[in-house]
């Protein structure tokens, strides 16, 4: 993808992200802006697309003239850098002196390597992969499909049938693992018998993991790995005080598949593959959120879209497992080396290239998109859509309000992509369980968010892969839309929202993590245990600070959008202003770090959070030993199906 050599975009190095004052700031910028250091950070963050220095300068000066951003905390610049906005070039008269000083600052960024041309970025990628001495070995295909389920008998049968019926060209799986956490009875085991029949028809081995099986599995892991029983119990069962334990079921599936490649899908998904609109052939490298969205007014519109957009033929384009296999477990550098052309429009950090230089780099998880229910807790992020998705969102006021409120959408990427962000949606995942992966938080929702942060920040050789296809997501009894107030809501924070803030903050504080994911897990686990062992007031103040920092980052991000999108419609601006106000209100509230999803009074919820985080810290410390024990148990087939 060649462009003129006089057009530049930002590029962050590891030192830019970890150090608060690492980017150069010109003397004249201090004369122009009283907050020159902050202004320089904002200027660099705004240079997201390849443009001339003059164009970058005009956009920034106009944004600054339009309004000031709220305070930004030190650190966490990586998150802000990955989501900084892009919008139209403002057409307005701007002070010539301001433009000159800002352009001088941009030239300083060019000299420091923080702004680079397309050719320079291409050279960085080429240099990264040319030095590799890694054979392009074919990796074994996915063998295991894992499904966590709870009280969804008929839906589970629908799900299993869709995945087992669809493999083509001999690329199906050989083992189906179901973790059944149901507390409702299944008369005469009809549900299990129906799935057993499907497995026999499709020559797939079934492992039905009920509570009694998990109890024996936990005992075996404790014994084989010399792991405290309360740790394995928390990993595989969660906590008796918390009814939602999908993360514990996911951990069970991880450990059962340890040693081979696997997938996990939710029981409310259907294996109806749909290709991304305008799919591109190139492989893409991305350190930024790269999903695009099409919004639907309701389920009927999704069904109609599904009928009209079917895969061509019955080849691998219609095979869920084949799609995951194209990237899962592969070395990212080898994949790039084998491509004729690579798209790097969203490659803005050296972190991904640093990973790709490692001999043992690999794509640890892969994702397809989703068609149907969004599976997302918040809608405010839709205000921040880039390029095509955003322009479609705001082109008409009536459809805009509808799109902000609907839960029905098509989420996709346009390219096969290798990424390095915290994104993780557990709805459908390919997992390279041949290697150590982090655990899910065993209790409460957003357990996949904690997994995504751990993998991104604490596993320096692990990358993520995204495929330009989507599966259906059709959960029961869920409204197809929410009201506008709910759509713009940013809180209250739940247990795992708080834990994500803690994990992000701790990764910022630790600049000396090594290449060993197991040691990194143990280190952060010990830190969380120490945090949780502090007096209640000390613990709560530390957690509150971490949550406030993350909310300030998000508030700053939305305020930047308001400043830069000068020509955006007023109805979008009003909603963005409301989201900024919502973030500020939540950040400044007395109940900021009181988890909304835990039972009891404020004091009881805070005490339970502290106890859960201590258990989670213990889990991280012992998880590598648990993984090794699971691999050994699988090899000697200690447990029978």
BAMI-653965 format. One record per residue (C-alpha): x, y, z. Coordinates in pm, whole numbers, plus 50000, padded with zeros to 5 digits. Each point is the difference from the previous one (the first is absolute). Example, Ala and Ser with C-alpha at 12.3 -4.5 7.8 and 13.67 -1.06 7.14 Angstrom:
// BAMI-653965
512304955050780 501375034449934 
***
This chain:
// BAMI-653965
500005000050000 502125028849871 499405036350084 501895032549951 503125002450210 498965033950139 497054985950191 500434988750360 498174982250279 500814993150364 502064970650118 500534992150367 502964981350139 500044981450333 501805029450167 497355024449875 497334979250173 501804992350326 501645033950064 497975030950081 502405025049844 501684980449724 498625018649698 501875032149906 498315033650055 501165031949828 500665032050197 497565019549785 497184976150088 500385010850366 499545035949886 496874990549807 498314976550250 500345001150378 499524962150005 502624993549732 500894964550108 496354989849991 499495018649671 502934981149845 498504966550108 496635009949853 501625011849678 501844967349950 496884979750088 497995019249739 502364990749713 498244967349932 499915000249621 502635007749738 499785037549935 502355028749927 501415018850299 497995030649897 496784979850004 500794985350341 500775035050131 496715014649873 497944972050152 501675003250340 499905038050023 496334999549903 499274973350262 501825019950270 498175031349897 496714981150015 500424989350364 502384987850269 500324963750103 499474990050364 502934989550212 501864968849893 501714977950259 503624990949964 500464965549853 497424979149812 501035018949683 499964967749806 496244996950040 499405036049894 502424996749710 498174969749865 496635017349982 500775036449916 497435013849755 500005008549632 497595024349834 499655025449724 502565027549935 498445031250152 499465028349754 500495031950205 502405029050038 502804991250239 502815021250153 503084997249778 502385001750297 498234970550167 500224979949679 503725007049964 500824990150359 497944968249982 501624990949668 503435005050160 498954975950275 498924975149734 503405003249831 501574992050338 497874968650011 501304990649655 503585003650122 499314978950310 498324972449797 496565005750157 498615009549658 500924977949708 499134996749634 498374970349836 503304989049848 501745002450337 497284979150163 500234974549720 503764998450055 499464993650373 497674970949924 502374985649737 502985002750236 498024983150274 499114968949798 503134997049784 502184992650302 497834970950114 501334964749986 496704981950047 498774972249775 496495003049860 498864967350149 496434989049956 498334998950339 497524973050101 496375009649961 497495006950274 498924967850167 497675011550279 496795020250004 499115011650352 496625013950104 499145013450347 496294997250075 497525005650279 496254992349990 499675003149623 499084965049891 498375005949661 502275028749912 503064978350068 498704973449759 499475026849733 503525012950055 501704965849988 498104989249691 501035031549812 503714995050070 500154962549944 497875001149684 502035026549825 503624988249975 501054993149642 503074986749821 500964978650298 500845030150217 497604993150287 500874993750364 500384965950164 499015008550359 497065018950149 500375011350362 496905013650175 500235015250349 496484997350140 499405023250296 496244995149995 497974997950317 496844990149814 499154963749942 500064984249656 497284973150006 501424966649890 503205017949884 498195008749677 502275029649932 503164979850051 498664971349793 499155023349712 503535014049997 501504965350035 498044989749691 501355030149808 503554991150102 499624964049884 498585011849667 502965023249944 502634976650147 500885024150281 501044989150349 497835015650271 501295009550346 497135011650223 501455018950294 497495002950281 500665010850358 501034965550119 502524996949718 501415034450082 500344990550366 502154970049906 501965020849749 500725026750263 501214973450246 502294984949735 501475034249912 500655008350365 501754967050056 502024999849677 501085036650023 500335002950379 497445028149987 497805010350295 496514985649956 498315033450060 501885014149697 498874972449763 496485002850141 499935037449924 501454994549652 497454973449898 496935008650210 500285036750090 498625011750334 496844987150167 498925035850077 499915008549627 497464982549773 501575010149665 503074978149938 500524999149622 503705007650052 500394968550210 498414979749719 502385016249749 502984991450223 498844964050010 499884999349619 503485015549978 501514974050230 498194970949835 501385010649660 503525008150126 502514985049757 497955003949681 498295028149806 496385006950089 497065023449959 497395013250240 496595012749896 497005012050198 496944977750003 497845027749851 502075002149680 499144983249669 502594989349748 498575019949710 503065016049844 499685033549823 502905017549827 500925035950078 498715026049753 502715011049756 502424974050130 503665007549915 502614974249898 502935016550178 501224990150344 499815029550241 502135009250301 498215019950268 500695014350343 496655018250004 496364989950019 499164990649641 496454986350012 497345015149779 496264999850065 496724998349816 496995007050223 496544984349962 496685012650139 498944965350117 500264962149969 497924998949682 502535022449824 502814976850113 498134969749867 499405017049667 503665010049976 501024964150079 497834986649716 501385024749749 503684995950091 500924963449984 503514986149940 500804989449647 499864962449962 500814974650270 503785003450021 502175012250286 498265033849991 497194983150190 502184982050254 500395014350348 503004978650093 501865005749672 499815037550052 501564997650345 502654975849874 501285025049742 501525021350279 499874981150329 503394988950130 501915014649704 503055022550034 498835035349907 503315009049837 499884969649774 496465008749894 501095035549914 503084987449813 497824977649782 497655028349897 500405019849678 498435030550158 499265010050360 497635026850127 501425019550295 497655029850017 499304991650366 503554991050101 501015028350232 502104983450271 503304981749998 498654975350255 498574976649734 503215000849795 501984993050316 497884968950057 500394989049638 503815001050029 499934972550263 500654964549882 497154986350210 497425026349904 496634984849914 496355008649947 498574987950328 496315007649944 497825006449696 496575015449958 497225001649746 497515028450011 496354998350100 496685005049826 496995005650226 500065010150365 503065021150081 500864981950323 501305033650127 499215017350329 500405035849877 499075019449687 501925032550058 502974986749803 497895002749683 500525037650018 503674993349930 499694979149686 502535009149735 499685005049628 497274979849830 498124989150313 499855035150144 498925016949679 497224974649960 499035005350363 499455037749973 498795004249642 496345002450110 498685011250340 497164974950020 502174970249910 502745013450230 497814998250310 498804965649893 503574987849952 501125013350339 497244980550173 499824967349807 501704968550125 499844984449653 503125004549789 502654985149773 503475003050155 502864991149766 503515007449875 500705005149630 503354981449992 501594969650150 501705018950280 502804995250251 499365022450298 501355010450335 497275016350210 498114991150317 496894990549799 498474966450088 496454988349933 499524964550127 496954993749780 502204980349757 503724994550046 502714978849847 502554991250271 503534987249957 499734978750312 503204981949905 501695028750188 499245015950335 497115024749986 498775021650292 496924990750202 496645017149986 498725016750315 497764971450122 497075021850110 497785027449855 499685014349650 502825015449796 502134970250095 501265000949642 501125036150054 502384989050276 501324972249775 500615025149720 501965024050220 502164972250146 500834986249656 500795034449856 502065014250284 501614969650167 500734975849712 502695017549789 500044973949721 496224996949956 498055017749724 496324999549904 498504991449663 496775012249840 498164984449707 497695019149759 497004977950069 497254999350260 497754974650172 496425004950119 499395010250361 496414994650104 499494999450380 496504994050139 497805025850168 502245029949939 498515033249884 501085010249651 500665035750116 500475022250307 498805035350071 502285029749933 500925005750365 501134963850027 501895002449670 502125028950134 500624984150340 503654994750103 499504982850336 499664989650272 503134978750009 499714962650042 502504976650166 501964992349685 499885036049874 501855008950318 502394970949956 500795011049643 500925034750132 502294984150260 501714977149747 500595028749756 501425022350272 502324973050136 501354992949651 500815037149962 501924999450328 502074969449907 502365009249716 502264970050058 497794970749905 501904972349830 499064976949714 498714972850232 496225001850030 499964975950295 502375021750203 498075031349906 496744984250116 501594990450330 501395035150047 496705017949939 498214973850210 502275007050296 499455037349955 496214995650004 500254977550307 502065026750178 497465026749900 497154978850131 501834992850324 500255037050086 497605016750246 496575006649850 500485037649967 503414996649832 498674973749758 496975020749909 502025031749941 502434982049770 497214983749800 498155033149980 503095017549859 500394973649729 496335002249902 500065038049996 503065000149773 498354977049748 496765020050001 501965032249949 501724984549700 496634991049849 498535034050081 503005017049840 499544978649693 496385010449950 500875036550066 502684997749731 497374987249763 497855030350075 502915023849942 501114984249674 496674991949838 499095036149943 497684992149711 498224971150173 496195003450033 498615017250309 498094968750103 503264980750017 501705028250193 497195000850259 500384962850062 503795002550023 499675028550251 497634978750204 502474971250003 502785023450120 497685011750279 499144964050086 503684990550027 500725029950223 497034992450223 501014963550035 503685008450060 499155024950274 497324978750169 500524985850348 499004965349874 502474999249708 501754967750101 497004983250162 499224971149762 496405002449886 499674962749928 500834987050348 497384993550272 499605018250327 500545034750141 502785023249885 502334987350271 499154963749927 500595004249627 503385016550056 501024972450241 498914973549750 501925017549720 503154999850214 499574963050073 499344991349633 503095019149891 502104981050254 498684967349859 500715012449648 503575009050096 500474964850139 498604985949677 502505019549786 502914988250216 499024963149973 498544999849648 503244989749817 500354969650229 496334991949945 500565001749624 503004976750015 498024975650210 497125000949749 502334992149710 501494970850191 496594986650099 498855001849639 503074980949880 499534970950240 496205001349966 499564999750376 496395010249966 497534981049790 497125015149807 
***
